[in-house]
Amino acid sequence: MTARLSKGGGRSKIEIGNLEDHIVLDRPDGTKPQRAMMNRMNVFTQPQTALFGQQAFLALGRLQGHAFKSMMSYQIEALAFLKHRYEQDVKLLEDLNASKEIDDAVHIYTDFFQNALNDYSSEAGKMANIGSKFASETADRIQREAEALADELSSPKAA
């Protein structure tokens, strides 16, 4: 693959292999260019471009799969938490029905709300950990995908 930049007459011409862009540059007085023109843009006939498109498409699919898995982790954790809290709600009613004195009911409510506060605080930490893990794994995956794509494009068989 070859690349060449030439300037002349207020225009810049960039050639990359069989792909040419003709772009009117900003004028020296700072005004905007009047037009931009693209010629012979046969993107999908270029082996490098086709390989890049295929590899980028596959990488995007893998990243979407990873995102789906992470979102499902959030859902699983949230549903497990709700199941636990609903069980505690049922237990609250059972304990209140079994109580004989007002003091017992106050103690039952106090324990329930204290446990609920601890449970919600703990769950917030778990959700934050899932989000942090997801972000870290995503950054690692993006870096690996970019490196693999760069290696594919720079290999002799891609040229």
Secondary structure, 3 states (H helix, E strand, C coil): CCEEEEEECCEEEEEECCEEEEEECCCCCCCCCCCEEEECCCHHHCHHHHHHHHHHHHHHHHHHHHHHHHHHHHHHHHHHHHHHHHHHHHHHHHHHHHCCCHHHHHHHHHHHHHHHHHHHHHHHHHHHHHHHHHHHHHHHHHHHHHHHHHHHHHCHHHC
